[in-house]
Amino acid sequence: MSRDPSSGILLVLSAPTGGGKTTIARRLAARDPLVRFSVSHTTRSARPGEKDGVDYHFVERDAFRAMAARGEFLEWAEVHDHEYGTHRSEWKRAAAEGRDLILDIDVQGGLQVKKAEPGCLLVFILPPSLQVLLDRLGRRAGERGFDLRRRLETALVELELAGSYDYNVINEDLDGAVDAVAVILASARLRPRACTARVDELRREITHWLRSTNVHSG
């Protein structure tokens, strides 16, 4: 089945730090060939094991701000003293490939995307409890500049905006959370706008058949 590049789904996952949005996004992209994971630009340093161009595009602050000034980002925001942004080329590349794009970004960025691309889908990933969130954040305690209180204060602000999202998914069980987001995406692919290419193809085929086949009604 052909697919209209303009019908691609722009799927945004947001969550408090430690909510699991990155893992969910990568698992969904790994199992669905029609999903492309968006690699964000950031001014923060790479964590152990992270690779430039795979996990993030790591850039200097001046370079990031120059790109922002030129309007190259679909969205960008400063989070915990570092800038993060989604370059417009990520969305253009996914559309050219006939694929959906999944963004793993913070709430500020998600709402920016919704303003720029009203047809996008916003999914907020909720941790099941404070204790689970604390456990996940505890794994990052060794990072430079890590501030647990500040992360939790930011989480409070983000949770206030969870109701602005189209869907909320509780990440109590990782596989279940991935399945839930996959169902949301599958539903979005059935929206009329997402099926434009197939509708047009059927119309062309029926019109051609009617013009070339000597069959009359009645």
MDTraj code that builds the backbone (N, CA, C; nanometers):
import mdtraj as md
import numpy as np

residues = "MET SER ARG ASP PRO SER SER GLY ILE LEU LEU VAL LEU SER ALA PRO THR GLY GLY GLY LYS THR THR ILE ALA ARG ARG LEU ALA ALA ARG ASP PRO LEU VAL ARG PHE SER VAL SER HIS THR THR ARG SER ALA ARG PRO GLY GLU LYS ASP GLY VAL ASP TYR HIS PHE VAL GLU ARG ASP ALA PHE ARG ALA MET ALA ALA ARG GLY GLU PHE LEU GLU TRP ALA GLU VAL HIS ASP HIS GLU TYR GLY THR HIS ARG SER GLU TRP LYS ARG ALA ALA ALA GLU GLY ARG ASP LEU ILE LEU ASP ILE ASP VAL GLN GLY GLY LEU GLN VAL LYS LYS ALA GLU PRO GLY CYS LEU LEU VAL PHE ILE LEU PRO PRO SER LEU GLN VAL LEU LEU ASP ARG LEU GLY ARG ARG ALA GLY GLU ARG GLY PHE ASP LEU ARG ARG ARG LEU GLU THR ALA LEU VAL GLU LEU GLU LEU ALA GLY SER TYR ASP TYR ASN VAL ILE ASN GLU ASP LEU ASP GLY ALA VAL ASP ALA VAL ALA VAL ILE LEU ALA SER ALA ARG LEU ARG PRO ARG ALA CYS THR ALA ARG VAL ASP GLU LEU ARG ARG GLU ILE THR HIS TRP LEU ARG SER THR ASN VAL HIS SER GLY".split()
xyz = np.array([
    [0.0847, -0.1196, 0.0000],
    [0.0000, 0.0000, 0.0000],
    [0.0875, 0.1236, 0.0000],
    [0.0613, 0.2148, -0.0933],
    [0.1387, 0.3379, -0.0976],
    [0.0969, 0.4276, 0.0166],
    [0.1855, 0.5188, 0.0519],
    [0.1573, 0.6066, 0.1635],
    [0.1950, 0.7484, 0.1274],
    [0.1035, 0.8416, 0.1511],
    [0.1274, 0.9816, 0.1250],
    [0.2252, 1.0337, 0.2295],
    [0.3425, 1.0852, 0.1893],
    [0.4388, 1.1346, 0.2871],
    [0.3798, 1.2369, 0.3827],
    [0.2841, 1.3179, 0.3347],
    [0.2259, 1.4208, 0.4199],
    [0.1340, 1.3625, 0.5265],
    [0.1060, 1.2316, 0.5188],
    [0.0149, 1.1691, 0.6144],
    [0.0884, 1.1106, 0.7340],
    [0.2190, 1.1259, 0.7413],
    [0.2959, 1.0720, 0.8530],
    [0.2487, 1.1269, 0.9862],
    [0.2623, 1.0457, 1.0908],
    [0.2213, 1.0846, 1.2254],
    [0.3404, 1.1407, 1.3014],
    [0.3197, 1.2546, 1.3633],
    [0.4209, 1.3146, 1.4498],
    [0.3783, 1.2844, 1.5930],
    [0.4480, 1.1912, 1.6565],
    [0.4111, 1.1415, 1.7888],
    [0.5099, 1.1928, 1.8929],
    [0.4590, 1.2637, 1.9922],
    [0.5430, 1.3227, 2.0963],
    [0.5237, 1.2479, 2.2271],
    [0.6341, 1.2014, 2.2857],
    [0.6311, 1.1403, 2.4182],
    [0.7010, 1.2340, 2.5160],
    [0.6341, 1.2674, 2.6245],
    [0.6930, 1.3489, 2.7300],
    [0.6701, 1.2805, 2.8636],
    [0.7554, 1.3146, 2.9612],
    [0.7435, 1.2556, 3.0946],
    [0.8387, 1.3289, 3.1875],
    [0.8150, 1.3196, 3.3181],
    [0.9174, 1.3690, 3.4107],
    [1.0462, 1.2902, 3.3909],
    [1.1586, 1.3479, 3.4261],
    [1.2853, 1.2761, 3.4171],
    [1.2731, 1.1428, 3.4905],
    [1.3101, 1.0339, 3.4223],
    [1.2983, 0.9018, 3.4825],
    [1.1657, 0.8351, 3.4543],
    [1.0810, 0.8992, 3.3739],
    [0.9502, 0.8428, 3.3431],
    [0.9552, 0.7275, 3.2454],
    [1.0646, 0.7172, 3.1705],
    [1.0809, 0.6052, 3.0776],
    [1.0451, 0.6351, 2.9337],
    [1.0281, 0.7632, 2.8992],
    [0.9837, 0.7969, 2.7636],
    [1.0852, 0.7572, 2.6573],
    [1.2137, 0.7730, 2.6866],
    [1.3158, 0.7397, 2.5872],
    [1.3166, 0.5905, 2.5569],
    [1.3089, 0.5095, 2.6596],
    [1.3081, 0.3641, 2.6405],
    [1.1860, 0.3212, 2.5609],
    [1.0704, 0.3788, 2.5931],
    [0.9477, 0.3446, 2.5212],
    [0.9593, 0.3854, 2.3744],
    [1.0093, 0.5058, 2.3503],
    [1.0229, 0.5546, 2.2130],
    [1.1155, 0.4652, 2.1319],
    [1.2269, 0.4264, 2.1893],
    [1.3236, 0.3442, 2.1159],
    [1.2699, 0.2025, 2.0924],
    [1.1999, 0.1476, 2.1877],
    [1.1440, 0.0135, 2.1692],
    [1.0378, 0.0137, 2.0602],
    [0.9560, 0.1177, 2.0580],
    [0.8523, 0.1258, 1.9559],
    [0.9147, 0.1406, 1.8179],
    [1.0172, 0.2250, 1.8074],
    [1.0850, 0.2444, 1.6788],
    [1.1547, 0.1169, 1.6336],
    [1.2062, 0.0396, 1.7283],
    [1.2788, -0.0830, 1.6940],
    [1.1859, -0.1913, 1.6405],
    [1.0622, -0.1930, 1.6867],
    [0.9726, -0.3015, 1.6456],
    [0.8772, -0.2618, 1.5329],
    [0.8693, -0.1341, 1.5003],
    [0.7773, -0.0888, 1.3955],
    [0.8573, -0.0204, 1.2848],
    [0.8678, -0.0814, 1.1666],
    [0.9489, -0.0243, 1.0589],
    [0.8957, 0.1078, 1.0042],
    [0.7711, 0.1417, 1.0365],
    [0.7159, 0.2684, 0.9899],
    [0.7420, 0.3832, 1.0874],
    [0.8123, 0.3529, 1.1966],
    [0.8423, 0.4556, 1.2971],
    [0.9906, 0.4901, 1.2937],
    [1.0182, 0.6181, 1.2929],
    [1.1559, 0.6662, 1.2987],
    [1.1751, 0.7433, 1.4287],
    [1.2830, 0.7137, 1.5009],
    [1.3132, 0.7825, 1.6257],
    [1.3843, 0.9141, 1.5954],
    [1.3332, 1.0231, 1.6492],
    [1.3924, 1.1547, 1.6269],
    [1.5111, 1.1754, 1.7201],
    [1.6256, 1.2059, 1.6626],
    [1.7463, 1.2315, 1.7414],
    [1.7574, 1.3817, 1.7657],
    [1.7438, 1.4213, 1.8905],
    [1.7456, 1.5631, 1.9255],
    [1.8875, 1.6187, 1.9307],
    [1.8952, 1.7511, 1.9190],
    [2.0203, 1.8231, 1.9438],
    [2.0223, 1.8646, 2.0911],
    [2.1390, 1.8647, 2.1525],
    [2.1499, 1.9094, 2.2909],
    [2.2873, 1.9706, 2.3175],
    [2.2884, 2.0582, 2.4165],
    [2.4149, 2.1203, 2.4558],
    [2.4789, 2.0483, 2.5741],
    [2.4114, 1.9483, 2.6287],
    [2.4726, 1.8769, 2.7413],
    [2.5768, 1.7788, 2.6924],
    [2.6608, 1.7346, 2.7842],
    [2.7637, 1.6377, 2.7510],
    [2.7037, 1.4980, 2.7407],
    [2.7687, 1.4132, 2.6640],
    [2.7212, 1.2756, 2.6492],
    [2.7408, 1.1987, 2.7795],
    [2.6428, 1.1171, 2.8137],
    [2.6553, 1.0282, 2.9289],
    [2.7331, 0.9042, 2.8859],
    [2.7855, 0.8291, 2.9803],
    [2.8586, 0.7067, 2.9448],
    [2.7740, 0.6151, 2.8565],
    [2.8304, 0.5732, 2.7446],
    [2.7608, 0.4831, 2.6533],
    [2.6828, 0.5523, 2.5445],
    [2.6583, 0.6828, 2.5577],
    [2.5839, 0.7553, 2.4550],
    [2.6732, 0.7876, 2.3362],
    [2.6132, 0.7849, 2.2160],
    [2.6872, 0.8102, 2.0937],
    [2.6272, 0.9286, 2.0192],
    [2.7163, 1.0139, 1.9682],
    [2.6712, 1.1295, 1.8914],
    [2.6030, 1.0831, 1.7629],
    [2.4869, 1.1411, 1.7353],
    [2.4119, 1.1043, 1.6155],
    [2.3206, 0.9856, 1.6352],
    [2.3351, 0.9167, 1.7476],
    [2.2498, 0.8012, 1.7785],
    [2.1554, 0.8359, 1.8932],
    [2.2133, 0.8792, 2.0053],
    [2.1321, 0.9174, 2.1209],
    [2.0922, 1.0649, 2.1114],
    [2.1885, 1.1482, 2.0787],
    [2.1669, 1.2911, 2.0571],
    [2.2694, 1.3413, 1.9568],
    [2.2424, 1.4592, 1.9028],
    [2.3447, 1.5344, 1.8320],
    [2.4010, 1.6312, 1.9356],
    [2.5215, 1.6058, 1.9817],
    [2.5815, 1.6885, 2.0856],
    [2.6518, 1.8083, 2.0206],
    [2.6096, 1.9293, 2.0574],
    [2.6642, 2.0502, 1.9962],
    [2.6984, 2.1521, 2.1039],
    [2.7850, 2.2457, 2.0688],
    [2.8188, 2.3544, 2.1598],
    [2.7013, 2.4502, 2.1715],
    [2.6955, 2.5210, 2.2843],
    [2.5843, 2.6124, 2.3094],
    [2.5719, 2.7204, 2.2019],
    [2.6852, 2.7758, 2.1594],
    [2.6803, 2.8808, 2.0571],
    [2.6234, 2.8277, 1.9261],
    [2.6628, 2.7068, 1.8885],
    [2.6129, 2.6469, 1.7646],
    [2.4628, 2.6204, 1.7754],
    [2.4199, 2.5729, 1.8919],
    [2.2779, 2.5454, 1.9128],
    [2.1970, 2.6740, 1.9000],
    [2.2432, 2.7778, 1.9653],
    [2.1677, 2.9034, 1.9637],
    [2.1654, 2.9663, 1.8255],
    [2.2718, 2.9456, 1.7491],
    [2.2729, 2.9971, 1.6116],
    [2.1673, 2.9251, 1.5280],
    [2.1549, 2.7937, 1.5453],
    [2.0517, 2.7178, 1.4736],
    [1.9122, 2.7629, 1.5151],
    [1.8950, 2.7880, 1.6457],
    [1.7655, 2.8338, 1.6953],
    [1.7305, 2.9700, 1.6364],
    [1.8293, 3.0579, 1.6273],
    [1.8061, 3.1918, 1.5727],
    [1.7666, 3.1858, 1.4254],
    [1.8152, 3.0849, 1.3554],
    [1.7811, 3.0693, 1.2134],
    [1.6482, 2.9971, 1.1934],
    [1.5834, 2.9585, 1.3032],
    [1.4541, 2.8906, 1.2936],
    [1.4639, 2.7466, 1.2479],
    [1.5767, 2.6808, 1.2762],
    [1.5968, 2.5449, 1.2275],
    [1.5295, 2.4378, 1.3132],
    [1.4837, 2.4767, 1.4323],
    [1.4239, 2.3773, 1.5213],
    [1.2717, 2.3799, 1.5135],
    [1.2134, 2.2616, 1.5120],
    [1.0692, 2.2489, 1.5222],
    [1.0247, 2.2897, 1.6617],
    [1.1077, 2.2588, 1.7589],
    [1.0864, 2.3003, 1.8975],
    [1.2215, 2.2997, 1.9664],
    [1.2334, 2.3824, 2.0697],
    [1.3524, 2.3747, 2.1536],
    [1.3217, 2.4375, 2.2881],
    [1.3953, 2.3942, 2.3889],
    [1.3732, 2.4458, 2.5233],
    [1.4997, 2.4256, 2.6061],
    [1.5084, 2.5003, 2.7147],
    [1.6172, 2.4824, 2.8099],
    [1.5650, 2.4015, 2.9271],
    [1.6323, 2.2908, 2.9560],
    [1.5910, 2.2009, 3.0636],
    [1.7118, 2.1679, 3.1495],
    [1.7026, 2.1990, 3.2785],
    [1.8126, 2.1707, 3.3710],
    [1.9457, 2.2272, 3.3195],
    [1.9421, 2.3522, 3.2758],
    [2.0611, 2.4279, 3.2322],
    [2.1197, 2.3829, 3.0987],
    [2.0471, 2.2997, 3.0250],
    [2.0940, 2.2580, 2.8927],
    [1.9825, 2.2782, 2.7910],
    [2.0215, 2.3100, 2.6683],
    [1.9224, 2.3247, 2.5619],
    [1.9015, 2.1922, 2.4900],
    [1.7771, 2.1689, 2.4515],
    [1.7394, 2.0522, 2.3729],
    [1.6486, 2.0992, 2.2600],
    [1.6635, 2.0406, 2.1422],
    [1.5782, 2.0822, 2.0324],
    [1.5635, 1.9744, 1.9263],
    [1.4506, 1.9793, 1.8552],
    [1.4243, 1.8880, 1.7437],
    [1.4444, 1.9632, 1.6135],
    [1.5451, 1.9244, 1.5376],
    [1.5724, 1.9915, 1.4106],
    [1.4631, 1.9564, 1.3096],
    [1.4224, 2.0557, 1.2315],
    [1.3151, 2.0342, 1.1338],
    [1.3503, 1.9262, 1.0324],
    [1.4790, 1.9043, 1.0093],
    [1.5195, 1.8022, 0.9126],
    [1.4775, 1.6624, 0.9562],
    [1.4619, 1.6402, 1.0873],
    [1.4182, 1.5092, 1.1362],
    [1.2785, 1.4770, 1.0831],
    [1.1886, 1.5743, 1.0885],
    [1.0516, 1.5554, 1.0425],
    [1.0469, 1.5442, 0.8908],
    [1.1257, 1.6267, 0.8221],
    [1.1298, 1.6216, 0.6755],
    [1.1828, 1.4866, 0.6274],
    [1.2837, 1.4351, 0.6945],
    [1.3427, 1.3073, 0.6536],
    [1.2424, 1.1935, 0.6735],
    [1.1741, 1.1939, 0.7865],
    [1.0742, 1.0892, 0.8125],
    [0.9628, 1.0950, 0.7084],
    [0.9154, 1.2155, 0.6766],
    [0.8088, 1.2316, 0.5779],
    [0.8533, 1.1819, 0.4415],
    [0.9777, 1.2129, 0.4048],
    [1.0302, 1.1698, 0.2748],
    [1.0387, 1.0173, 0.2670],
    [1.0604, 0.9542, 0.3812],
    [1.0702, 0.8079, 0.3862],
    [0.9328, 0.7424, 0.4018],
    [0.8279, 0.8248, 0.4154],
    [0.6940, 0.7697, 0.4368],
    [0.6783, 0.7055, 0.5727],
    [0.7466, 0.7606, 0.6726],
    [0.7439, 0.7022, 0.8063],
    [0.6891, 0.8019, 0.9080],
    [0.6475, 0.7498, 1.0231],
    [0.6057, 0.8334, 1.1348],
    [0.7310, 0.8729, 1.2130],
    [0.7219, 0.9837, 1.2846],
    [0.8350, 1.0300, 1.3647],
    [0.7941, 1.0358, 1.5104],
    [0.8744, 0.9731, 1.5962],
    [0.8465, 0.9741, 1.7393],
    [0.9496, 1.0618, 1.8090],
    [0.9001, 1.1614, 1.8831],
    [0.9845, 1.2568, 1.9527],
    [0.9843, 1.2270, 2.1020],
    [1.1023, 1.2250, 2.1602],
    [1.1205, 1.2035, 2.3032],
    [1.1662, 1.3381, 2.3601],
    [1.0698, 1.4215, 2.4025],
    [1.1025, 1.5589, 2.4425],
    [1.0265, 1.5976, 2.5692],
    [1.0653, 1.7103, 2.6278],
    [1.0004, 1.7566, 2.7493],
    [0.8670, 1.8248, 2.7177],
    [0.7944, 1.8603, 2.8218],
    [0.6608, 1.9173, 2.8056],
    [0.6635, 2.0503, 2.7319],
    [0.7614, 2.1357, 2.7638],
    [0.7718, 2.2630, 2.6930],
    [0.7802, 2.2410, 2.5425],
    [0.8671, 2.1487, 2.5048],
    [0.8847, 2.1180, 2.3627],
    [0.7603, 2.0573, 2.3017],
    [0.6931, 1.9697, 2.3776],
    [0.5731, 1.9056, 2.3264],
    [0.4645, 2.0055, 2.2921],
    [0.4456, 2.1036, 2.3784],
    [0.3433, 2.2046, 2.3529],
    [0.3824, 2.2962, 2.2372],
    [0.5121, 2.3180, 2.2186],
    [0.5584, 2.3942, 2.1021],
    [0.5255, 2.3187, 1.9735],
    [0.5492, 2.1882, 1.9746],
    [0.5206, 2.1069, 1.8566],
    [0.3715, 2.1109, 1.8254],
    [0.2882, 2.1017, 1.9291],
    [0.1431, 2.1044, 1.9093],
    [0.1000, 2.2354, 1.8443],
    [0.1654, 2.3441, 1.8807],
    [0.1322, 2.4745, 1.8232],
    [0.1760, 2.4813, 1.6775],
    [0.2945, 2.4259, 1.6480],
    [0.3469, 2.4305, 1.5115],
    [0.2812, 2.3272, 1.4213],
    [0.2487, 2.2099, 1.4779],
    [0.1890, 2.0999, 1.4021],
    [0.0661, 2.0497, 1.4778],
    [-0.0489, 2.1173, 1.4601],
    [-0.1694, 2.0819, 1.5381],
    [-0.2144, 1.9369, 1.5222],
    [-0.1763, 1.8723, 1.4145],
    [-0.2169, 1.7339, 1.3928],
    [-0.1336, 1.6316, 1.4655],
    [-0.0338, 1.6754, 1.5405],
    [0.0529, 1.5798, 1.6102],
    [-0.0216, 1.5155, 1.7266],
    [0.0359, 1.4089, 1.7793],
    [-0.0208, 1.3390, 1.8951],
    [0.0717, 1.3580, 2.0144],
    [0.0147, 1.4007, 2.1264],
    [0.0931, 1.4194, 2.2480],
    [0.0578, 1.3097, 2.3484],
    [0.1591, 1.2356, 2.3917],
    [0.1390, 1.1281, 2.4894],
    [0.2278, 1.1550, 2.6106],
    [0.1664, 1.1648, 2.7263],
    [0.2408, 1.1890, 2.8495],
    [0.2593, 1.0568, 2.9229],
    [0.3846, 1.0236, 2.9540],
    [0.4166, 0.8991, 3.0233],
    [0.4247, 0.9260, 3.1734],
    [0.3422, 0.8566, 3.2496],
    [0.3367, 0.8765, 3.3943],
    [0.4086, 0.7640, 3.4686],
    [0.4947, 0.7975, 3.5639],
    [0.5489, 0.6923, 3.6502],
    [0.4368, 0.6422, 3.7406],
    [0.4377, 0.5150, 3.7794],
    [0.3264, 0.4598, 3.8583],
    [0.3215, 0.5109, 4.0019],
    [0.4358, 0.5565, 4.0546],
    [0.4383, 0.6026, 4.1937],
    [0.5619, 0.6885, 4.2168],
    [0.5600, 0.7617, 4.3273],
    [0.6770, 0.8416, 4.3645],
    [0.7971, 0.7515, 4.3897],
    [0.7749, 0.6373, 4.4555],
    [0.8881, 0.5496, 4.4879],
    [0.9576, 0.4983, 4.3612],
    [0.8785, 0.4614, 4.2606],
    [0.9373, 0.4152, 4.1353],
    [1.0155, 0.5284, 4.0702],
    [0.9595, 0.6486, 4.0721],
    [1.0296, 0.7639, 4.0148],
    [1.1595, 0.7905, 4.0886],
    [1.1569, 0.7825, 4.2220],
    [1.2781, 0.8033, 4.3009],
    [1.3826, 0.6969, 4.2691],
    [1.3384, 0.5729, 4.2520],
    [1.4313, 0.4645, 4.2193],
    [1.4989, 0.4910, 4.0850],
    [1.4196, 0.5347, 3.9877],
    [1.4756, 0.5614, 3.8550],
    [1.5696, 0.6813, 3.8568],
    [1.5306, 0.7850, 3.9308],
    [1.6165, 0.9028, 3.9397],
    [1.7449, 0.8719, 4.0159],
    [1.7361, 0.7779, 4.1098],
    [1.8545, 0.7418, 4.1868],
    [1.9663, 0.6861, 4.1010],
    [1.9306, 0.6290, 3.9850],
    [2.0318, 0.5734, 3.8956],
    [2.1123, 0.6839, 3.8267],
    [2.0608, 0.8075, 3.8336],
    [2.1299, 0.9191, 3.7689],
    [2.2013, 1.0082, 3.8695],
    [2.2045, 0.9656, 3.9933],
    [2.2597, 1.0499, 4.0998],
    [2.4068, 1.0840, 4.0785],
    [2.4763, 1.0025, 4.0004],
    [2.6179, 1.0286, 3.9783],
    [2.6482, 1.1260, 3.8669],
    [2.5448, 1.1708, 3.7954],
    [2.5664, 1.2636, 3.6851],
    [2.6091, 1.4005, 3.7370],
    [2.6926, 1.4676, 3.6589],
    [2.7386, 1.6005, 3.6978],
    [2.6195, 1.6959, 3.7078],
    [2.6125, 1.7679, 3.8193],
    [2.5073, 1.8671, 3.8370],
    [2.3716, 1.8099, 3.8710],
    [2.3655, 1.6809, 3.9011],
    [2.2363, 1.6189, 3.9315],
    [2.1809, 1.6763, 4.0616],
    [2.0547, 1.7164, 4.0592],
    [1.9887, 1.7764, 4.1749],
    [1.8500, 1.7120, 4.1868],
    [1.8350, 1.6200, 4.2806],
    [1.7109, 1.5449, 4.2936],
    [1.5924, 1.6365, 4.3230],
    [1.6109, 1.7288, 4.4171],
    [1.5004, 1.8191, 4.4516],
    [1.4559, 1.8991, 4.3300],
    [1.5511, 1.9483, 4.2539],
    [1.5160, 2.0272, 4.1358],
    [1.4419, 1.9425, 4.0328],
    [1.4838, 1.8175, 4.0158],
    [1.4155, 1.7288, 3.9219],
    [1.2700, 1.7053, 3.9643],
    [1.2490, 1.6889, 4.0938],
    [1.1135, 1.6654, 4.1419],
    [1.0277, 1.7916, 4.1327],
    [1.0877, 1.9070, 4.1550],
    [1.0140, 2.0322, 4.1386],
    [0.9714, 2.0510, 3.9935],
    [1.0610, 2.0157, 3.9012],
    [1.0269, 2.0224, 3.7587],
    [0.9162, 1.9228, 3.7253],
    [0.9224, 1.8043, 3.7873],
    [0.8192, 1.7028, 3.7637],
    [0.6819, 1.7537, 3.8060],
    [0.6755, 1.8290, 3.9156],
    [0.5481, 1.8851, 3.9603],
    [0.4876, 1.9758, 3.8539],
    [0.5713, 2.0619, 3.7954],
    [0.5245, 2.1534, 3.6910],
    [0.4771, 2.0743, 3.5692],
    [0.5543, 1.9727, 3.5320],
    [0.5195, 1.8922, 3.4146],
    [0.3891, 1.8158, 3.4358],
    [0.3690, 1.7645, 3.5556],
    [0.2472, 1.6885, 3.5844],
    [0.1227, 1.7776, 3.5767],
    [0.1387, 1.9052, 3.6070],
    [0.0267, 1.9982, 3.5943],
    [-0.0198, 2.0101, 3.4496],
    [0.0719, 1.9837, 3.3552],
    [0.0409, 1.9968, 3.2129],
    [0.0042, 1.8643, 3.1476],
    [0.0052, 1.7562, 3.2249],
    [-0.0274, 1.6248, 3.1675],
    [-0.1665, 1.6243, 3.1059],
    [-0.2585, 1.7013, 3.1635],
    [-0.3940, 1.7071, 3.1110],
    [-0.4053, 1.7783, 2.9785],
    [-0.2988, 1.8511, 2.9389],
    [-0.2977, 1.9186, 2.8089],
    [-0.2634, 1.8225, 2.6961],
    [-0.2186, 1.7025, 2.7321],
    [-0.1785, 1.6032, 2.6328],
    [-0.3001, 1.5233, 2.5862],
    [-0.2877, 1.4620, 2.4696],
    [-0.3980, 1.3843, 2.4133],
    [-0.4207, 1.2540, 2.4891],
    [-0.3116, 1.1942, 2.5370],
    [-0.3202, 1.0668, 2.6083],
    [-0.2217, 1.0667, 2.7245],
    [-0.2580, 0.9948, 2.8300],
    [-0.1671, 0.9682, 2.9414],
    [-0.1511, 0.8170, 2.9529],
    [-0.0271, 0.7704, 2.9594],
    [0.0025, 0.6270, 2.9711],
    [0.0853, 0.6050, 3.0973],
    [0.0401, 0.5151, 3.1837],
    [0.1136, 0.4844, 3.3066],
    [0.2188, 0.3783, 3.2763],
    [0.3432, 0.4114, 3.3031],
    [0.4536, 0.3195, 3.2759],
    [0.4840, 0.2354, 3.3995],
    [0.3896, 0.1483, 3.4322],
    [0.4106, 0.0560, 3.5439],
    [0.4834, -0.0684, 3.4959],
    [0.4451, -0.1149, 3.3792],
    [0.5085, -0.2296, 3.3149],
    [0.5567, -0.1815, 3.1780],
    [0.6868, -0.1909, 3.1516],
    [0.7433, -0.1332, 3.0309],
    [0.6800, -0.1897, 2.9040],
    [0.6677, -0.3211, 2.8957],
    [0.6076, -0.3813, 2.7765],
    [0.4641, -0.3341, 2.7574],
    [0.3898, -0.3241, 2.8678],
    [0.2529, -0.2768, 2.8594],
    [0.2446, -0.1324, 2.8134],
    [0.3395, -0.0503, 2.8593],
    [0.3412, 0.0900, 2.8193],
    [0.3736, 0.1038, 2.6708],
    [0.4677, 0.0236, 2.6225],
    [0.5015, 0.0253, 2.4801],
    [0.3804, -0.0176, 2.3977],
    [0.3115, -0.1211, 2.4439],
    [0.1919, -0.1683, 2.3734],
    [0.0853, -0.0594, 2.3684],
    [0.0686, 0.0129, 2.4793],
    [-0.0331, 0.1176, 2.4853],
    [-0.0025, 0.2291, 2.3853],
    [0.1225, 0.2699, 2.3776],
    [0.1603, 0.3745, 2.2825],
    [0.1451, 0.3234, 2.1392],
    [0.1745, 0.1954, 2.1165],
    [0.1584, 0.1368, 1.9836],
    [0.0120, 0.1388, 1.9409],
    [-0.0782, 0.1136, 2.0351],
    [-0.2223, 0.1179, 2.0049],
    [-0.2647, 0.2602, 1.9687],
    [-0.2135, 0.3576, 2.0412],
    [-0.2446, 0.4981, 2.0112],
    [-0.1988, 0.5336, 1.8703],
    [-0.0783, 0.4902, 1.8353],
    [-0.0244, 0.5183, 1.7025],
    [-0.1053, 0.4477, 1.5945],
    [-0.1415, 0.3219, 1.6205],
    [-0.2205, 0.2471, 1.5227],
    [-0.3551, 0.3148, 1.4981],
    [-0.4150, 0.3667, 1.6034],
    [-0.5426, 0.4373, 1.5904],
    [-0.5251, 0.5640, 1.5074],
    [-0.4161, 0.6351, 1.5300],
    [-0.3913, 0.7590, 1.4556],
    [-0.3739, 0.7326, 1.3067],
    [-0.3198, 0.6168, 1.2734],
    [-0.2999, 0.5834, 1.1317],
    [-0.4311, 0.5580, 1.0586],
    [-0.5393, 0.5424, 1.1336],
    [-0.6695, 0.5193, 1.0729],
    [-0.7500, 0.6487, 1.0562],
    [-0.6954, 0.7596, 1.1003],
    [-0.7639, 0.8863, 1.0805],
    [-0.7698, 0.9183, 0.9320],
    [-0.8744, 0.9869, 0.8867],
    [-0.8878, 1.0169, 0.7433],
    [-0.7642, 1.0805, 0.6816],
    [-0.7019, 1.1743, 0.7515],
    [-0.5849, 1.2420, 0.6939],
    [-0.4709, 1.1450, 0.6693],
    [-0.4594, 1.0451, 0.7579],
    [-0.3510, 0.9487, 0.7447],
    [-0.3756, 0.8483, 0.6325],
    [-0.5007, 0.8392, 0.5853],
    [-0.5345, 0.7433, 0.4797],
    [-0.5554, 0.8105, 0.3444],
    [-0.5125, 0.9356, 0.3329],
    [-0.5350, 1.0120, 0.2103],
    [-0.4806, 0.9405, 0.0870],
    [-0.3586, 0.8885, 0.0970],
    [-0.2962, 0.8247, -0.0187],
    [-0.3772, 0.7042, -0.0658],
    [-0.4243, 0.6234, 0.0294],
    [-0.5015, 0.5043, -0.0066],
    [-0.6357, 0.5422, -0.0678],
    [-0.7018, 0.6437, -0.0121],
    [-0.8294, 0.6909, -0.0675],
    [-0.8099, 0.7389, -0.2106],
    [-0.7068, 0.8192, -0.2344],
    [-0.6806, 0.8709, -0.3691],
    [-0.6487, 0.7582, -0.4663],
    [-0.5736, 0.6583, -0.4192],
    [-0.5377, 0.5457, -0.5051],
    [-0.6619, 0.4667, -0.5451],
    [-0.7506, 0.4435, -0.4498],
    [-0.8747, 0.3719, -0.4797],
    [-0.9618, 0.4506, -0.5781],
    [-0.9698, 0.5795, -0.5606],
    [-1.0488, 0.6617, -0.6518],
    [-0.9946, 0.6534, -0.7940],
    [-0.8603, 0.6597, -0.8064],
    [-0.7986, 0.6496, -0.9392],
    [-0.8269, 0.5140, -1.0023],
    [-0.8140, 0.4089, -0.9227],
    [-0.8346, 0.2738, -0.9749],
    [-0.9806, 0.2527, -1.0182],
    [-1.0742, 0.2997, -0.9369],
    [-1.2160, 0.2839, -0.9718],
    [-1.2508, 0.3654, -1.0955],
    [-1.1991, 0.4889, -1.1011],
    [-1.2250, 0.5743, -1.2177],
    [-1.1702, 0.5108, -1.3443],
    [-1.0487, 0.4571, -1.3361],
    [-0.9872, 0.3917, -1.4524],
    [-1.0691, 0.2699, -1.4940],
    [-1.1135, 0.1919, -1.3948],
    [-1.1916, 0.0723, -1.4247],
    [-1.3222, 0.1103, -1.4944],
    [-1.3909, 0.2116, -1.4442],
    [-1.5173, 0.2538, -1.5028],
    [-1.5003, 0.3040, -1.6458],
    [-1.3902, 0.3695, -1.6733],
    [-1.3678, 0.4257, -1.8062],
    [-1.3215, 0.3186, -1.9058],
    [-1.2578, 0.2152, -1.8559],
    [-1.1992, 0.1177, -1.9487],
    [-1.2769, -0.0136, -1.9573],
    [-1.3778, -0.0299, -1.8741],
    [-1.4534, -0.1548, -1.8728],
    [-1.5944, -0.1319, -1.9280],
    [-1.6346, -0.2184, -2.0181],
    [-1.7648, -0.2036, -2.0846],
    [-1.8736, -0.2738, -2.0024],
    [-1.8994, -0.2181, -1.8836],
    [-2.0022, -0.2724, -1.7964],
    [-2.0972, -0.1598, -1.7624],
    [-2.2264, -0.1862, -1.7770],
    [-2.3268, -0.0849, -1.7522],
    [-2.4121, -0.1248, -1.6333],
    [-2.4614, -0.0261, -1.5639],
    [-2.5473, -0.0533, -1.4471],
    [-2.6807, -0.1068, -1.4936],
    [-2.7495, -0.1775, -1.4055],
    [-2.8802, -0.2322, -1.4396],
    [-2.8682, -0.3671, -1.5043],
])
top = md.Topology()
chain = top.add_chain()
for i, resn in enumerate(residues, 1):
    res = top.add_residue(resn, chain, resSeq=i)
    for name in ("N", "CA", "C"):
        top.add_atom(name, md.element.get_by_symbol(name[0]), res)
traj = md.Trajectory(xyz[None], top)
